[in-house]
Amino acid sequence: MWLVVGFVGQGMFFMRFLLQWLSSEKKGRSVIPVAFWYFSFAGGLTLLAYAIYRQDPVFIIGQSTGAFIYARNLQLIARERRDKAALAAENDTAGPAGE
């Protein structure tokens, strides 16, 4: 079962690179879609669970550090979206300029 967990985690981790590459090709420039961070976080946590099971300290440190960074990026993205939504709502209620 743990081998399956490890492969699932590795698959999610791979999907982030595939998604980033396809998104960049579509836009013709390097982009990092939000889903990249979700796949990074989910894959990182799954691989962390596998590393803990295997009792591999190098792998544990690497995946736990990565999971923290991925979670922080998702927090920053959520904050930016909330700020944009609040600004848009504020502009909608203000009415046209000069009124």
C-alpha contacts under 8 A as a table, 3 or more apart, distances in Angstrom:
res1	aa1	res2	aa2	distance
1	M	4	V	5.21
1	M	5	V	6.47
2	W	5	V	4.86
2	W	6	G	6.17
2	W	50	Y	6.51
2	W	53	Y	7.74
3	L	6	G	5.05
3	L	7	F	6.26
3	L	50	Y	7.99
4	V	7	F	5.08
4	V	8	V	6.04
5	V	8	V	5.11
5	V	9	G	6.14
5	V	46	T	6.76
5	V	47	L	7.54
5	V	50	Y	6.52
6	G	9	G	5.18
6	G	10	Q	6.16
6	G	46	T	7.03
6	G	47	L	5.81
6	G	50	Y	5.57
7	F	10	Q	4.96
7	F	11	G	5.96
8	V	11	G	4.96
8	V	12	M	6.27
8	V	43	G	7.65
8	V	46	T	7.51
9	G	12	M	5.20
9	G	13	F	6.15
9	G	42	A	7.40
9	G	43	G	4.42
9	G	44	G	6.83
9	G	45	L	7.69
9	G	46	T	4.85
9	G	47	L	5.08
10	Q	13	F	4.94
10	Q	14	F	6.06
10	Q	43	G	6.40
10	Q	47	L	6.91
11	G	14	F	5.02
11	G	15	M	6.19
11	G	43	G	7.45
12	M	15	M	5.02
12	M	16	R	6.72
12	M	39	F	5.58
12	M	40	S	7.23
12	M	42	A	6.97
12	M	43	G	4.81
13	F	16	R	5.60
13	F	17	F	7.31
13	F	39	F	6.09
13	F	40	S	5.67
13	F	42	A	7.89
13	F	43	G	4.81
13	F	44	G	6.98
14	F	17	F	5.47
14	F	18	L	6.44
15	M	18	L	4.96
15	M	19	L	5.88
15	M	36	F	7.95
15	M	39	F	6.76
16	R	19	L	5.16
16	R	20	Q	6.06
16	R	35	A	7.32
16	R	36	F	4.66
16	R	37	W	7.46
16	R	39	F	5.40
16	R	40	S	6.25
17	F	20	Q	5.06
17	F	21	W	6.05
17	F	36	F	7.38
18	L	21	W	5.18
18	L	22	L	6.15
19	L	22	L	5.22
19	L	23	S	6.03
19	L	33	P	7.78
19	L	35	A	7.82
19	L	36	F	6.74
20	Q	23	S	5.18
20	Q	24	S	6.08
20	Q	31	V	6.70
20	Q	32	I	5.66
20	Q	33	P	6.48
20	Q	36	F	6.47
21	W	24	S	5.16
21	W	25	E	6.15
21	W	30	S	7.97
22	L	25	E	5.08
22	L	26	K	6.13
23	S	26	K	5.11
23	S	27	K	6.29
23	S	30	S	7.97
23	S	31	V	6.61
23	S	32	I	7.61
23	S	33	P	7.17
24	S	27	K	5.21
24	S	28	G	5.71
24	S	29	R	5.19
24	S	30	S	4.76
24	S	31	V	5.21
24	S	32	I	7.70
25	E	28	G	5.00
25	E	29	R	6.75
25	E	30	S	7.78
27	K	30	S	7.71
27	K	31	V	7.78
32	I	36	F	6.41
33	P	36	F	5.45
33	P	37	W	7.62
34	V	37	W	5.54
34	V	38	Y	6.83
34	V	74	L	7.82
34	V	77	I	7.87
35	A	38	Y	4.95
35	A	39	F	6.13
36	F	39	F	5.30
36	F	40	S	6.05
37	W	40	S	4.85
37	W	41	F	6.03
37	W	70	Y	5.79
37	W	71	A	7.84
37	W	73	N	7.08
37	W	74	L	6.57
38	Y	41	F	5.16
38	Y	42	A	6.06
38	Y	70	Y	7.67
38	Y	74	L	7.57
39	F	42	A	5.19
39	F	43	G	5.70
40	S	43	G	5.26
40	S	44	G	5.73
40	S	67	A	7.56
40	S	70	Y	6.34
41	F	44	G	5.05
41	F	45	L	6.08
41	F	66	G	7.82
41	F	67	A	5.45
41	F	70	Y	5.34
41	F	71	A	6.45
42	A	45	L	5.28
42	A	46	T	6.16
43	G	46	T	5.11
43	G	47	L	6.03
44	G	47	L	5.11
44	G	48	L	5.93
44	G	63	Q	5.62
44	G	64	S	7.51
44	G	66	G	6.71
44	G	67	A	5.57
45	L	48	L	4.85
45	L	49	A	6.23
45	L	63	Q	7.17
45	L	64	S	7.56
45	L	67	A	6.33
46	T	49	A	5.19
46	T	50	Y	6.41
47	L	50	Y	4.92
47	L	51	A	6.03
47	L	63	Q	6.84
48	L	51	A	4.93
48	L	52	I	6.10
48	L	59	F	7.38
48	L	60	I	5.78
48	L	63	Q	5.34
48	L	64	S	6.44
49	A	52	I	5.16
49	A	53	Y	6.26
50	Y	53	Y	5.07
50	Y	54	R	6.20
51	A	54	R	4.96
51	A	55	Q	5.89
51	A	56	D	5.49
51	A	57	P	7.65
51	A	59	F	5.74
51	A	60	I	5.42
52	I	55	Q	4.79
52	I	56	D	6.49
52	I	57	P	7.87
52	I	60	I	6.23
53	Y	56	D	7.99
55	Q	60	I	7.75
56	D	59	F	5.43
56	D	60	I	6.04
57	P	60	I	4.89
57	P	61	I	6.05
58	V	61	I	5.40
58	V	62	G	6.23
59	F	62	G	5.13
59	F	63	Q	6.04
60	I	63	Q	5.35
60	I	64	S	5.94
61	I	64	S	5.29
61	I	65	T	6.06
62	G	65	T	5.38
62	G	66	G	6.22
63	Q	66	G	4.99
63	Q	67	A	6.01
64	S	67	A	5.09
64	S	68	F	6.34
65	T	68	F	5.28
65	T	69	I	6.49
66	G	69	I	5.12
66	G	70	Y	6.13
67	A	70	Y	5.11
67	A	71	A	6.06
68	F	71	A	5.22
68	F	72	R	6.18
69	I	72	R	5.08
69	I	73	N	6.27
70	Y	73	N	5.17
70	Y	74	L	6.36
71	A	74	L	5.10
71	A	75	Q	6.26
72	R	75	Q	4.98
72	R	76	L	6.24
73	N	76	L	5.08
73	N	77	I	6.18
74	L	77	I	5.06
74	L	78	A	6.14
75	Q	78	A	5.11
75	Q	79	R	6.16
76	L	79	R	5.09
76	L	80	E	6.16
77	I	80	E	5.12
77	I	81	R	6.23
78	A	81	R	5.13
78	A	82	R	6.19
79	R	82	R	5.08
79	R	83	D	6.12
80	E	83	D	5.11
80	E	84	K	6.15
81	R	84	K	5.10
81	R	85	A	6.08
82	R	85	A	5.08
82	R	86	A	6.08
83	D	86	A	5.11
83	D	87	L	6.10
84	K	87	L	5.07
84	K	88	A	6.07
85	A	88	A	5.07
85	A	89	A	6.11
86	A	89	A	5.09
86	A	90	E	6.05
87	L	90	E	5.00
87	L	91	N	6.15
88	A	91	N	5.09
88	A	92	D	6.14
89	A	92	D	5.03
89	A	93	T	6.30
90	E	93	T	5.36
90	E	94	A	6.24
91	N	94	A	5.15
91	N	95	G	6.89
92	D	95	G	5.93
94	A	97	A	7.95
95	G	99	E	6.89
96	P	99	E	6.13
